[in-house]
Amino acid sequence: MRPSSASEDREYLEDLLEQASGLLRSMAEAQARLNGVTGEGVGPEGVAHVVADRGGRIQQITLLPRSMRLTAEVLSGEVLSAAQNAQQDAEEQSARILSDVQARADAVPDPLDETFVQARLEQVLRDL
């Protein structure tokens, strides 16, 4: 394997910088998307609709008029199930966003370590 030239090193570092910059942009975009995540859930009877944010906090509960025909026990189960579904939906959306960013991060090569720098310095000294 022949040693790399200074121009090849520069190209490698420029490419690495571009990949890192792209990763930072992706992370900023992901943060914005995460901030906007809301999950929606409906109960088994279809009369309770709940919206939750990505932290699982309930933002809205909507009950259809026919929910008033349900017993208190059934209605509370309906609302609880809708809330859990909304929280799960928000969690799944967040996981997909984070997975996309992780895949981009995994594609960035490891940074150069001291052994690379040492080898390049030795090569330069030999070339003098």
N, C-alpha and C positions, 0 to 999 in steps of 0.2 A: 504494500500500500504506500503510495507516494505521499509525502507531506503536502498539506494544502498550501496554497499561495495566499498572500495577503488579500488579494481581490476575492478569492473564494471565502476567506474568513469574513470579509466585509459583507459579502452577499448573504452568507449564513446568518450573520448577526442582524442584518437588515430584515431578513425573512423572519427571524425569531422575534424581532421587535414588532413587525407587522402582525404576527400571530398573537402576540401578547396584547397589542392594542385592540385587535378584534375581540379578544376574550374580554377585555375591560368594557368594550362597548356592549357585548352580549350580556355581561353581568349587570350593567346599568339598565339595559332594556328589560332584563328579567326582573330586576327590582321594581321597575315601573309596572310590569305585568302582575307581579305578586301583590303589589299594593291595590290593584284593581280586582283581585280575585273575590268572587262571591259564589257560594254554592247554593244550590236550590234543592229542596226536598219536598216530597209530597207523602202524606200518610197513606196507609193501606186502603182506607175508605175513599181517598181522593178529596176529602173536604178540608184538609189542613195543608197549607202551603207555607214553607218557611224559607227564609233567606239568611245565610250565615256568612260572615267574613272569613278570611283565611285563618284567623286565630280561633275560629269556632264560635265567636260571639254572634248571638242572634241579632239580626238587623231588622227583620220584619216577620210578622206572623199574620197570615190571612186565612180567615175561616169562611167557607161558603155558607150561605143561609141554611142549607139542609143539615149543617153540623149541629144545629140546635135540636134536631130530632134524636141525636145520639145521647146515650146515658153519659153521665159525668166521667165514669170510668173509661168508657170507649173513647170519648172525646179526648181525655188526657193522654191515652195511649196513642191516639192519632197524632196529636201535637208532638208528643215525645218522639215518635217514629219519624215524623217529618223533619224535626230538628236534627236528629241523628243522621238522616239522609243528606240534609243540607251540609252538615259539618263534614261528612265523608266526601261529598262532592267537592267541597272547597279544598280538602286535604289532597284529593286525587289531582285536582287541577294544579295545585302548588307543586306536587311531586313531579308532574310532567314538565313543568317549567324548569324546575331545578335539574331534572334529568337532562334536559336539552343543554343547559349550561355546563353540566358535568361532562357531557360528551365532548363539548368544545374544549374544555380544560384538559381533558385526557389527551387531546390531539396535539397539544403544545409540548414540544420536546423538553426534557429536563434541562435546567440551566447548566452552563459549562461550569466545571469544578476546577479546583486548583491544579489537578493533574494535567488538564488541557493547557492551562496557562503556563505551567512549568515546561511542558513539552514544546510549546511555541517559543518560549524564551530560549530554550536550549537550541532549537532549530535556528533561530535568528543569530545566536552567538556562533554557531557552526558556520553559518553563511557569511559571516564577516570576514 
